[in-house]
Amino acid sequence: MKNLFTRMVGAFLLTQIVFTAVLAVIFLFGYHRSLSLWQEEQDIRLARFAREVLTGAVSPTEAEPPTGAPLFIFNARRELIWTNRGGGHMHMMRMDQGDLRPVRTNGSLRGYYSSPRRQFGDDSANTAFVEAMGRVIAFDVAVTFLIGIALAFILSRSLAKPATLLALRLDAMATGDLASPVTVEGPEEITSIARSTARLARQLETEQQARRRWTADLAHDLKTPLSAMKAQFEGLADGVLDATPERIGRLRSELERMEELVKSLEELMKLETPELVVKKEAVALGPLFEDLVARFGAGAARKKVRLQPAASAETVPADPLLLERALSNLIANAVRHVNEGGLIRLSAERRHDRVLLRVANSGTPIPPDELPRVFDRLYRGEYARTTPGSGLGLTIARQIAELHGGTIGIENDAEKGTTVTITLPTNANGS
């Protein structure tokens, strides 16, 4: 495979050949045109001189021919009256010359003249000029060739170096090195590829970290319940523990919790995938709140908890399924932690170019030292350890908010309880 230098040298050589060919055509055309004009000028000067001799404007004895070419001038009877080749030629020239050219003045024939056509190269000055031009053109072609080689070398080096660095970086990425920066200087085309490579490296690193977190989360949160279940099953197998309905029920509940955890982790991993596309549309919040209340109404009623949606005519650009999932997580979390007979309020408020979605519950406030960590993956504070759940609901809600260009926050109040607020932009670009 040809390298960049060879290709550029070939391109320069091809350009040079085409340029030289065009230059040669132009030069030959100009050269032949110049020869034609030069010959015409010689003929005009000879005709003018013959006319002056025939009309007596100059004396034949004193006449100086305009060129050094052989010239013979005849009168109207075709008798030789003047020549620059000596009198010995006069008896040789008579009326049978076929190349005699008439000389007329005011329509009257004055005589004739004859002169062999002189070639351009017969003049030593002309020959010297043509030779000098040939040397100049040959020198120009040679210099242009050398300059082309030099430019090809310089340009190929300037392109090959960043391209080589970029190739090495891609090779490193293929071996798993995603952390090294991609810093390449060069033409815009190369730097554009370098920027795309850097984005690809960041995306791959993000996916790699997501996979590692997913694996670590599974290992972290499944290890303890699996160990406990293993001990329970070993006790049942050894006859140390009785297979009572209560014990079987607890084991089943633990299996269901682990199943929920795996599903939540899988959902979170999908949300953290860089190629996920958020399909936004105008979502009416009033009907959405009513649907959520209808879905969670039965569960809330069992705890004698009231779900109170605030009337809202607001709309927000969002992916309806993702937004519903985020609010469902917040409501489910609130239902689990609110006290019996408590209240859960859903509300929406427009503030400048943002819409604030709030889920507030009157349950026991979260300890202040746990507030900064409630959105962490699989974090379950002291207030949540006795309740079911995967520990990923708030993390998923945060990820969905960030996918929409928004934020999520949590506030505590000793009297009002806990309020989680999702803030989303009102423009579809999510900024």
C-alpha positions as CSV (number, residue, x, y, z in Angstrom):
1,M,0.0,0.0,0.0
2,K,1.4,3.4,-1.0
3,N,2.2,5.8,1.9
4,L,1.2,9.4,2.0
5,F,4.5,10.7,0.8
6,T,4.5,8.5,-2.3
7,R,0.9,9.5,-3.1
8,M,1.7,13.2,-2.7
9,V,4.8,13.0,-4.9
10,G,2.8,11.2,-7.5
11,A,0.1,13.9,-7.3
12,F,2.7,16.7,-7.6
13,L,4.4,14.9,-10.6
14,L,1.1,14.4,-12.3
15,T,0.3,18.1,-11.8
16,Q,3.8,19.0,-13.1
17,I,3.4,16.8,-16.2
18,V,0.0,18.3,-17.0
19,F,1.4,21.8,-16.3
20,T,4.5,21.2,-18.5
21,A,2.3,19.8,-21.3
22,V,0.0,22.8,-21.2
23,L,3.0,25.1,-21.1
24,A,4.6,23.3,-24.1
25,V,1.4,23.7,-26.1
26,I,1.2,27.4,-25.3
27,F,4.9,27.9,-26.1
28,L,4.7,26.0,-29.4
29,F,1.6,27.9,-30.4
30,G,3.3,31.2,-29.5
31,Y,6.5,30.2,-31.2
32,H,4.8,29.3,-34.5
33,R,2.8,32.5,-34.3
34,S,6.0,34.5,-33.8
35,L,7.6,32.8,-36.8
36,S,4.7,33.7,-38.9
37,L,4.7,37.4,-37.8
38,W,8.4,37.5,-38.2
39,Q,8.2,36.2,-41.8
40,E,5.4,38.7,-42.6
41,E,7.6,41.5,-41.2
42,Q,10.5,40.4,-43.4
43,D,8.3,40.4,-46.5
44,I,6.9,43.8,-45.8
45,R,10.4,45.3,-45.3
46,L,11.7,43.7,-48.5
47,A,8.6,44.9,-50.5
48,R,9.1,48.4,-49.1
49,F,12.8,48.5,-50.1
50,A,12.1,47.2,-53.6
51,R,9.4,49.9,-54.1
52,E,11.9,52.6,-53.0
53,V,14.5,51.3,-55.5
54,L,12.0,51.0,-58.3
55,T,10.4,54.5,-57.8
56,G,13.8,56.1,-57.4
57,A,13.3,57.0,-53.8
58,V,16.8,55.6,-53.1
59,S,19.7,55.3,-55.5
60,P,20.5,51.7,-56.4
61,T,24.1,52.4,-55.7
62,E,23.4,53.7,-52.3
63,A,20.6,51.3,-51.3
64,E,21.1,49.2,-48.1
65,P,18.9,46.1,-48.0
66,P,16.8,45.7,-44.8
67,T,18.0,42.2,-44.2
68,G,21.0,40.1,-45.2
69,A,18.9,37.7,-47.3
70,P,19.6,37.5,-51.0
71,L,17.5,40.1,-52.8
72,F,16.9,40.6,-56.6
73,I,14.9,43.6,-57.9
74,F,13.7,43.6,-61.5
75,N,12.0,46.3,-63.6
76,A,8.7,45.9,-65.3
77,R,10.4,44.0,-68.2
78,R,11.8,41.6,-65.7
79,E,15.3,42.8,-66.1
80,L,17.5,42.6,-63.0
81,I,18.4,46.1,-61.9
82,W,19.6,45.5,-58.4
83,T,20.9,42.7,-56.2
84,N,22.9,42.4,-53.0
85,R,24.8,39.4,-54.5
86,G,27.0,41.2,-57.0
87,G,26.9,42.1,-60.6
88,G,28.1,38.7,-61.7
89,H,24.6,37.4,-61.0
90,M,22.8,39.9,-63.2
91,H,23.1,37.9,-66.4
92,M,21.8,34.8,-64.6
93,M,18.5,36.4,-63.6
94,R,15.9,36.7,-66.3
95,M,12.1,36.7,-66.7
96,D,11.7,32.9,-66.1
97,Q,11.9,33.2,-62.3
98,G,8.6,31.8,-61.0
99,D,8.8,33.4,-57.6
100,L,8.9,37.0,-58.7
101,R,6.7,39.2,-56.6
102,P,5.1,42.3,-58.3
103,V,5.6,45.8,-56.9
104,R,2.8,48.3,-57.6
105,T,2.3,51.9,-56.8
106,N,-1.2,53.4,-57.3
107,G,-2.2,50.3,-59.2
108,S,0.7,50.6,-61.7
109,L,3.2,47.8,-62.1
110,R,6.7,49.1,-61.2
111,G,8.6,45.9,-61.3
112,Y,9.4,42.7,-59.3
113,Y,11.5,41.5,-56.6
114,S,12.6,38.0,-55.5
115,S,14.2,36.8,-52.3
116,P,14.4,33.2,-51.0
117,R,12.4,33.0,-47.8
118,R,14.8,33.3,-44.9
119,Q,14.2,30.9,-42.0
120,F,13.9,32.2,-38.5
121,G,16.9,30.0,-37.5
122,D,19.1,31.5,-40.2
123,D,19.5,34.5,-37.9
124,S,22.1,33.9,-35.2
125,A,20.3,36.2,-32.8
126,N,17.1,34.3,-33.3
127,T,18.9,31.0,-32.7
128,A,20.5,32.3,-29.5
129,F,17.1,33.5,-28.3
130,V,15.4,30.1,-28.9
131,E,18.3,28.3,-27.2
132,A,18.1,30.6,-24.2
133,M,14.3,30.1,-24.0
134,G,14.9,26.3,-24.1
135,R,17.4,26.5,-21.2
136,V,15.1,28.7,-19.2
137,I,12.1,26.3,-19.7
138,A,14.3,23.3,-18.8
139,F,15.6,25.0,-15.7
140,D,12.0,26.0,-14.7
141,V,10.8,22.4,-15.1
142,A,13.7,21.1,-13.0
143,V,13.3,23.7,-10.3
144,T,9.5,23.1,-10.2
145,F,10.1,19.3,-9.9
146,L,12.5,19.8,-7.0
147,I,10.1,22.2,-5.3
148,G,7.3,19.7,-5.8
149,I,9.3,17.0,-4.2
150,A,10.2,19.3,-1.3
151,L,6.5,20.4,-0.8
152,A,5.4,16.8,-1.0
153,F,7.8,15.8,1.7
154,I,6.9,18.8,3.9
155,L,3.1,18.4,3.4
156,S,3.2,14.6,3.8
157,R,5.1,15.0,7.1
158,S,2.7,17.6,8.4
159,L,-0.2,15.2,7.5
160,A,1.4,11.9,8.3
161,K,2.6,12.8,11.8
162,P,-0.9,13.7,13.3
163,A,-2.4,10.8,11.3
164,T,0.2,8.4,12.8
165,L,-0.5,9.7,16.3
166,L,-4.2,9.3,15.8
167,A,-3.7,5.7,14.6
168,L,-1.6,5.0,17.6
169,R,-4.3,6.4,19.9
170,L,-6.9,4.2,18.1
171,D,-4.7,1.2,18.6
172,A,-4.4,2.1,22.3
173,M,-8.2,2.3,22.5
174,A,-8.5,-1.1,20.9
175,T,-6.3,-2.5,23.7
176,G,-8.5,-0.9,26.4
177,D,-6.6,2.3,27.1
178,L,-9.5,4.9,27.1
179,A,-8.1,7.4,29.5
180,S,-5.2,8.8,27.5
181,P,-6.0,12.2,26.0
182,V,-6.3,12.6,22.2
183,T,-4.3,15.7,21.4
184,V,-3.5,16.0,17.7
185,E,-2.6,19.2,15.8
186,G,-2.8,19.4,12.1
187,P,-5.3,20.2,9.3
188,E,-9.0,20.7,10.1
189,E,-9.8,17.3,8.7
190,I,-7.4,15.5,10.9
191,T,-8.3,17.5,14.1
192,S,-12.0,16.8,13.3
193,I,-11.3,13.0,13.3
194,A,-9.3,13.5,16.5
195,R,-12.2,15.2,18.2
196,S,-14.5,12.4,17.1
197,T,-12.0,9.9,18.4
198,A,-11.9,11.7,21.7
199,R,-15.7,11.7,21.9
200,L,-15.7,8.0,21.1
201,A,-13.1,7.3,23.8
202,R,-15.3,9.2,26.4
203,Q,-18.4,7.3,25.3
204,L,-16.6,4.0,25.5
205,E,-15.1,4.9,28.9
206,T,-18.6,5.9,30.1
207,E,-20.0,2.6,29.0
208,Q,-17.1,0.7,30.5
209,Q,-17.6,2.5,33.8
210,A,-21.4,1.7,33.6
211,R,-20.6,-2.0,33.1
212,R,-18.2,-2.0,36.0
213,R,-20.7,-0.2,38.3
214,W,-23.4,-2.6,37.3
215,T,-21.2,-5.6,38.1
216,A,-20.1,-4.0,41.4
217,D,-23.6,-3.1,42.3
218,L,-24.8,-6.6,41.7
219,A,-22.0,-8.1,43.7
220,H,-22.5,-5.6,46.5
221,D,-26.3,-5.9,46.9
222,L,-26.8,-9.5,46.0
223,K,-24.0,-10.9,48.2
224,T,-25.6,-10.4,51.6
225,P,-29.1,-11.7,50.7
226,L,-27.7,-14.7,48.8
227,S,-25.5,-15.6,51.8
228,A,-28.5,-15.3,54.1
229,M,-30.6,-17.4,51.8
230,K,-27.8,-20.0,51.4
231,A,-27.7,-20.3,55.2
232,Q,-31.4,-20.7,55.4
233,F,-31.5,-23.4,52.7
234,E,-28.6,-25.2,54.4
235,G,-30.5,-25.1,57.7
236,L,-33.6,-26.5,56.0
237,A,-31.6,-29.2,54.3
238,D,-29.8,-30.2,57.5
239,G,-33.1,-30.3,59.5
240,V,-31.9,-27.5,61.8
241,L,-34.7,-25.2,60.6
242,D,-38.3,-26.0,60.0
243,A,-39.9,-25.2,56.6
244,T,-42.6,-23.1,58.1
245,P,-44.9,-21.0,55.9
246,E,-43.4,-17.8,57.5
247,R,-39.9,-18.9,56.6
248,I,-40.8,-19.8,53.1
249,G,-42.6,-16.5,52.7
250,R,-39.5,-14.6,53.8
251,L,-37.3,-16.5,51.4
252,R,-39.8,-15.7,48.6
253,S,-39.9,-12.1,49.5
254,E,-36.1,-11.9,49.4
255,L,-36.0,-13.6,46.0
256,E,-38.6,-11.0,44.7
257,R,-36.4,-8.2,46.1
258,M,-33.4,-9.5,44.3
259,E,-35.4,-9.8,41.1
260,E,-36.5,-6.2,41.4
261,L,-33.0,-5.2,42.0
262,V,-31.7,-6.9,38.9
263,K,-34.5,-5.3,36.8
264,S,-33.8,-1.9,38.3
265,L,-30.0,-2.2,37.6
266,E,-30.8,-3.3,34.0
267,E,-33.1,-0.2,33.6
268,L,-30.4,2.1,35.0
269,M,-27.8,0.7,32.7
270,K,-30.0,1.4,29.7
271,L,-30.6,4.9,30.9
272,E,-26.8,5.5,31.3
273,T,-26.1,4.2,27.8
274,P,-24.7,7.2,25.8
275,E,-26.6,6.3,22.6
276,L,-30.0,6.5,24.4
277,V,-32.3,8.9,22.5
278,V,-34.8,10.9,24.5
279,K,-37.9,11.3,22.4
280,K,-39.5,14.5,23.7
281,E,-43.0,15.7,23.2
282,A,-45.3,18.1,25.0
283,V,-46.5,16.3,28.1
284,A,-49.6,17.7,29.9
285,L,-48.9,17.4,33.7
286,G,-52.5,17.5,34.9
287,P,-53.6,14.3,33.2
288,L,-50.2,12.7,34.1
289,F,-50.8,13.4,37.8
290,E,-54.3,11.9,37.6
291,D,-52.9,8.7,36.0
292,L,-50.2,8.4,38.7
293,V,-52.8,8.8,41.5
294,A,-55.0,6.1,39.9
295,R,-52.1,3.7,39.7
296,F,-50.8,4.2,43.3
297,G,-54.2,4.9,44.9
298,A,-54.8,1.3,46.0
299,G,-51.3,0.9,47.6
300,A,-51.7,4.3,49.3
301,A,-55.2,3.4,50.6
302,R,-53.9,0.2,52.3
303,K,-51.7,2.5,54.4
304,K,-54.5,5.0,54.7
305,V,-52.3,7.6,52.8
306,R,-53.9,10.3,50.8
307,L,-52.6,11.1,47.3
308,Q,-53.4,14.7,46.5
309,P,-52.6,15.9,42.9
310,A,-52.6,19.7,42.4
311,A,-54.6,20.9,39.4
312,S,-52.1,21.9,36.7
313,A,-52.4,23.2,33.1
314,E,-48.7,23.2,32.6
315,T,-47.0,21.2,29.9
316,V,-43.3,20.3,29.6
317,P,-41.2,18.9,26.7
318,A,-40.2,15.4,27.8
319,D,-40.2,11.7,27.0
320,P,-43.6,10.7,28.4
321,L,-42.5,7.2,29.4
322,L,-39.3,8.3,31.1
323,L,-41.0,11.2,32.9
324,E,-43.8,8.9,34.1
325,R,-41.1,6.4,35.3
326,A,-39.2,9.1,37.3
327,L,-42.4,10.4,39.0
328,S,-43.5,6.8,39.7
329,N,-40.3,6.1,41.5
330,L,-40.7,9.2,43.6
331,I,-44.3,8.4,44.5
332,A,-43.5,4.7,45.3
333,N,-40.6,5.9,47.5
334,A,-42.9,8.4,49.2
335,V,-45.6,5.7,49.8
336,R,-43.1,3.4,51.4
337,H,-41.8,5.9,53.8
338,V,-44.8,8.1,54.7
339,N,-46.4,7.3,58.0
340,E,-49.8,5.7,58.1
341,G,-52.6,8.3,57.6
342,G,-50.1,10.6,56.0
343,L,-50.3,12.8,52.9
344,I,-48.5,12.8,49.5
345,R,-48.8,15.9,47.4
346,L,-48.1,16.2,43.6
347,S,-47.6,19.7,42.2
348,A,-46.1,21.6,39.3
349,E,-44.9,25.2,39.1
350,R,-43.5,27.2,36.2
351,R,-40.6,29.4,37.2
352,H,-39.1,31.4,34.3
353,D,-37.9,28.9,31.7
354,R,-38.2,25.9,34.1
355,V,-41.0,23.7,35.4
356,L,-40.6,22.4,38.9
357,L,-42.3,19.0,39.6
358,R,-42.7,18.2,43.3
359,V,-43.5,15.1,45.2
360,A,-43.9,15.9,48.9
361,N,-44.8,13.5,51.7
362,S,-45.5,14.1,55.4
363,G,-43.3,11.2,56.6
364,T,-40.4,11.3,59.0
365,P,-37.7,13.6,57.7
366,I,-34.5,12.1,56.4
367,P,-31.5,12.6,58.7
368,P,-29.5,15.6,57.4
369,D,-26.2,13.6,57.1
370,E,-28.0,11.2,54.7
371,L,-29.5,13.8,52.4
372,P,-26.3,14.2,50.2
373,R,-26.3,10.4,49.5
374,V,-29.9,9.6,48.9
375,F,-29.4,9.7,45.1
376,D,-26.4,7.4,45.1
377,R,-26.7,4.0,43.6
378,L,-28.0,1.3,46.0
379,Y,-27.7,3.7,49.0
380,R,-30.3,2.8,51.7
381,G,-30.0,4.9,54.8
382,E,-31.1,4.0,58.2
383,Y,-34.6,5.3,57.5
384,A,-34.9,3.0,54.5
385,R,-33.3,-0.3,55.7
386,T,-36.6,-1.7,57.1
387,T,-38.6,-0.9,53.9
388,P,-38.7,-2.9,50.6
389,G,-37.1,-1.6,47.5
390,S,-33.9,-1.9,45.4
391,G,-32.3,1.4,46.5
392,L,-32.2,2.5,42.8
393,G,-35.5,4.4,42.5
394,L,-34.0,7.9,43.2
395,T,-30.9,7.1,41.2
396,I,-33.1,6.3,38.2
397,A,-35.1,9.4,38.7
398,R,-31.9,11.5,38.8
399,Q,-30.7,9.9,35.6
400,I,-34.0,10.6,33.8
401,A,-33.9,14.3,35.0
402,E,-30.4,14.7,33.7
403,L,-31.3,13.1,30.3
404,H,-33.8,15.9,29.9
405,G,-31.2,18.6,30.8
406,G,-32.8,19.0,34.2
407,T,-31.9,18.4,37.9
408,I,-33.3,16.8,40.9
409,G,-33.1,17.8,44.6
410,I,-34.5,16.9,48.0
411,E,-35.5,19.0,50.9
412,N,-36.4,18.3,54.6
413,D,-38.8,20.0,56.8
414,A,-39.6,18.9,60.4
415,E,-43.2,19.9,60.0
416,K,-43.9,19.4,56.2
417,G,-41.8,16.3,55.8
418,T,-39.7,15.5,52.7
419,T,-40.0,17.1,49.2
420,V,-38.3,15.8,46.1
421,T,-38.2,18.3,43.2
422,I,-37.5,17.6,39.5
423,T,-36.6,20.7,37.6
424,L,-37.0,20.5,33.8
425,P,-36.3,23.1,31.1
426,T,-39.3,24.3,29.1
427,N,-37.5,24.4,25.7
428,A,-37.2,21.2,23.7
429,N,-33.4,21.6,23.5
430,G,-33.0,20.8,27.1
431,S,-30.9,23.8,28.1
